[in-house]
Amino acid sequence: MRFWLVTVAALLGIALTVSLGRWQLSRAAEKEALQAAIDAQGRLPALGARDLLTATDTAALLHRTVRLRGLWINERTVYLDNRQMRGQPGFFVVTPLALEHSAAVVLVQRGWIQRNFVERNALQPVATPPGIVEIEGRVVPPPSRLYEFAGEDKGLIRQNLELRAFADETGLPLQPLSVQQTGDDAAGLLRDWPAPNTGVDKHYGYAFQWFGLAALLTGLYVWFQFVRRPSAARRALRGQ
């Protein structure tokens, strides 16, 4: 009776872990397809301001390359704290760009600067050229939201920036998207942005763990039920 109970429990455990491993592989396949779609978006021809303004589905523009001309609204620049680049903590510099020949404004993540570890509010200067500028970048979601304390969403230095709330605060006609400026480092800003990553490797890692656990359960079952038990029985007979 004990043999069959252990057998059923082992089979259920092996079936469950194998099923979970297969599910993680299916998730990895979905993420690989999503990553391929993101990469394909990045290889499409660059969009202009008119493409952004006439798009009916802004989500379809994500990860597309853009070339924009306009005026920096420097007085509305915001520094997002606790953002990392090359393993160093600092600020993302975010400035609205008023598009040329349009009333529309796009929020641009211009780059990263290192923070002053002695005095948090001492910000290194960032050159913002006057007049019409032309930038290249890619359409991305707004900066990821971090945990914040009360009052950290106002002022020059902030923890997070929510597009709709910022539009209400400034009165600017912000578009429902964000642009991450690319190109060479300039004006004291680093632009070593991480490539979009859907986390495929994570799912392969989880799948390996589940399949490894299934193999462990199988090995333990075989050892205790078919190797160790007969050996113990033979020793008992010799002892008689």
Phi, psi and omega in degrees: 000316180298322180301315183288326176296315178296320180298313180297315180298318180294317180297320178296317179297318179294317180298319181295312183293322177295319178298317179294323176296317178296323178296320178295325176295322178293322176296321178297320179296320177297317181292326177295321177295320178295318179297321178296321178294320178297315180297321179295322177300318182292339181271354180287159179302150182295143177270157173250180181300320182298321179298319179294317187285334182262356181293134178270340180231096183293334179297330180288348180269350184304135177073006173282147174283142180227153170232121186232148174238139180176190181249132174290135173261080192295327182293349178254016177295141179232143177251116180270120187277164176059040175251140186251149171209133184054034177077009181246139177282146179186214184234142163273129178265120185240124182227134174289144177241116176280116186291141180296141179059032181202157175270355185283154179229137179243136178277124186244126171276101191280333182158195187232142172232151180283148180273158173272115186282349178270316181229108186301323185278357179275098184265134178292146184294141176238120181288124177241103185293141175281170177077184182291131176238157175239128182234157171242150180187195176222148180285127183223163172295162175302159180307140183302147183272131178251164175297139180220152174272164181301135178088357182277000181257019179230160175091184183291316178259126183224163175271323182220164178217115180258127190303309185295318179294322179292323177296318178295321182293318186265341186076011181276141178280070183290139174284151184280050178202171180227150178241133177259111184292135180245185182105185182294152173301138182201160176055032180079009184250138171266143180230042179272063184292141175293143178293146177305130184225125182271358177080035180298317184301327180299317181290324175295323177296316178296320179299317178300319180296316181293317178293324176296321178293321177298317178296322178296315178299319179297315180297317179296319180298312181297318182297310185282331184266332187236344180252303185289320185294313176299323179296318179295322179295319180293322178295323180295321180293320178295329179291335178285000000 
